[in-house]
Amino acid sequence: MPVGGGAPCSVQSMCNTDTRDVSATLAQIQRLAAAGCEIVRCAVPDQSAAEALAAVKGASPIPVIADIHFDYKLALTVLKGGIDGLRLNPGNIGERWKVEEVVNAARERLVPIRIGVNAGSLEKELLERYGHPTAEAMAESAMGHIRILEELGYDQIKISLKASDVVKTVEAYRLLAARVDYPLHIGITEAGTIFSGTIKSSVGLGILLADGIGDTLRVSLTGDPEDEVRVGYEILKALGLRQRGINFVSCPTCGRCQIDLIRVAQEVEKRLQNLEDTFTVAVMGCVVNGPGEAREADFGIAGGRGEGLLFRHGEIVRKVPEAEMADALVEEVLKAAKAVGGSEP
């Protein structure tokens, strides 16, 4: 999975299973991959997890990154086990010889290292100098870790600068992007639940991506990691940077609506959420904008009084009773996906 160098911005997530439970971790990775996850990260809190990660990596359909803090021996173990990448901060590993051992092992296996700066865990001296975790302090922390790796002649580096504050995160990435040309992993950390976290991530990542900043991303949500992947793709799709899965269009409803549009829209979106094909699908509720949006979509429903018109590529297929709307629309989409060799959700 290429990161940087003009490659499309990739979408990743992190398992919330116990890494030592290989079967549960692999089951979650399989679900994440089905949702479109391209890189997955696993926590490595101890030696047992580091050893288990070899089995996870061996059966994973996508690249696996080891998330490591403080203990260089854990990094050496996962590298021997064939891991695809490391997330660690060389400044937190300890004495220089420990860092050298990790870098030499990574160099031998051509394994990239992501420097992950987080506003919640900045170095004590930076906090004393700046008073609190500022964007400048985050960028300086990253540069300090980068220098350690550069002094050891290692440049297979990715960098992240994450905070829960959107404005601070954006400013930190802008500061660093002006100083280095390494690939940047972007995200708003501890963004919150699927509601608040999606909003914060969409705003922050949207600003950065519109600025041309960001080579891979993770949307951090308190919830199912599969939702992180879906939100990540929706952000990229909204900016025209990636196309995966349906472009879903539905109206906000109003007093003209005479069907249970919310139920129909939610059912259609849920049933098609893992479809890889890039169809535009519209679920509309009234005669004002409904027919036009449904006609312009690849597939659409334009609601009326207890029924709706089913559209396929701009042409009316038939009238459908309200109770059958979701089934009829999903059936049309899946039929087209099968015809072009796409994958069913």
Secondary structure as the mmCIF struct_conf table of DSSP 4:
data_model
#
loop_
_struct_conf.conf_type_id
_struct_conf.id
_struct_conf.beg_label_comp_id
_struct_conf.beg_label_asym_id
_struct_conf.beg_label_seq_id
_struct_conf.end_label_comp_id
_struct_conf.end_label_asym_id
_struct_conf.end_label_seq_id
BEND BEND1 GLY A 4 GLY A 4
TURN_TY1_P TURN_TY1_P1 GLY A 5 GLY A 6
HELX_LH_PP_P HELX_LH_PP_P1 ALA A 7 CYS A 9
STRN STRN1 SER A 10 MET A 14
BEND BEND2 THR A 17 THR A 17
TURN_TY1_P TURN_TY1_P2 THR A 19 ARG A 20
HELX_RH_AL_P HELX_RH_AL_P1 VAL A 22 ALA A 34
TURN_TY1_P TURN_TY1_P3 ALA A 35 GLY A 36
STRN STRN2 ILE A 39 ALA A 43
BEND BEND3 ASP A 46 ASP A 46
HELX_RH_AL_P HELX_RH_AL_P2 GLN A 47 ALA A 59
BEND BEND4 PRO A 61 ILE A 62
STRN STRN3 VAL A 64 ASP A 67
BEND BEND5 PHE A 70 PHE A 70
HELX_RH_AL_P HELX_RH_AL_P3 TYR A 72 LYS A 80
TURN_TY1_P TURN_TY1_P4 GLY A 81 GLY A 82
BEND BEND6 ASP A 84 ASP A 84
STRN STRN4 GLY A 85 ARG A 87
HELX_RH_3T_P HELX_RH_3T_P1 PRO A 90 ASN A 92
BEND BEND7 ILE A 93 ILE A 93
BEND BEND8 GLU A 95 GLU A 95
HELX_RH_AL_P HELX_RH_AL_P4 ARG A 96 ARG A 109
TURN_TY1_P TURN_TY1_P5 LEU A 110 LEU A 110
STRN STRN5 ILE A 113 ASN A 118
HELX_RH_3T_P HELX_RH_3T_P2 ALA A 119 SER A 121
HELX_RH_AL_P HELX_RH_AL_P5 LYS A 124 TYR A 130
BEND BEND9 GLY A 131 HIS A 132
HELX_RH_AL_P HELX_RH_AL_P6 ALA A 135 GLU A 151
TURN_TY1_P TURN_TY1_P6 LEU A 152 GLY A 153
STRN STRN6 ILE A 157 LYS A 162
BEND BEND10 SER A 164 ASP A 165
HELX_RH_AL_P HELX_RH_AL_P7 VAL A 166 ALA A 177
TURN_TY1_P TURN_TY1_P7 ALA A 178 ARG A 179
BEND BEND11 TYR A 182 TYR A 182
STRN STRN7 LEU A 184 LEU A 184
STRN STRN8 HIS A 185 ILE A 186
TURN_TY1_P TURN_TY1_P8 THR A 189 GLU A 190
BEND BEND12 THR A 193 THR A 193
HELX_RH_AL_P HELX_RH_AL_P8 ILE A 194 ALA A 210
TURN_TY1_P TURN_TY1_P9 ASP A 211 GLY A 212
BEND BEND13 ASP A 215 ASP A 215
STRN STRN9 THR A 216 ARG A 218
BEND BEND14 THR A 222 GLY A 223
HELX_RH_AL_P HELX_RH_AL_P9 PRO A 225 ALA A 238
TURN_TY1_P TURN_TY1_P10 LEU A 239 GLY A 240
BEND BEND15 LEU A 241 LEU A 241
BEND BEND16 GLY A 245 GLY A 245
STRN STRN10 ASN A 247 SER A 250
TURN_TY1_P TURN_TY1_P11 GLY A 255 ARG A 256
BEND BEND17 ILE A 259 ILE A 259
HELX_RH_AL_P HELX_RH_AL_P10 LEU A 261 ARG A 271
TURN_TY1_P TURN_TY1_P12 LEU A 272 ASN A 274
BEND BEND18 ASP A 277 ASP A 277
STRN STRN11 THR A 280 MET A 284
BEND BEND19 CYS A 286 CYS A 286
TURN_TY1_P TURN_TY1_P13 VAL A 287 ASN A 289
HELX_RH_AL_P HELX_RH_AL_P11 GLY A 290 GLU A 296
BEND BEND20 ALA A 297 ASP A 298
STRN STRN12 PHE A 299 GLY A 303
BEND BEND21 ARG A 305 GLY A 306
STRN STRN13 GLU A 307 ARG A 312
TURN_TY1_P TURN_TY1_P14 HIS A 313 GLY A 314
STRN STRN14 GLU A 315 PRO A 321
HELX_RH_3T_P HELX_RH_3T_P3 GLU A 322 GLU A 324
HELX_RH_AL_P HELX_RH_AL_P12 MET A 325 ALA A 339
TURN_TY1_P TURN_TY1_P15 VAL A 340 GLY A 341
#
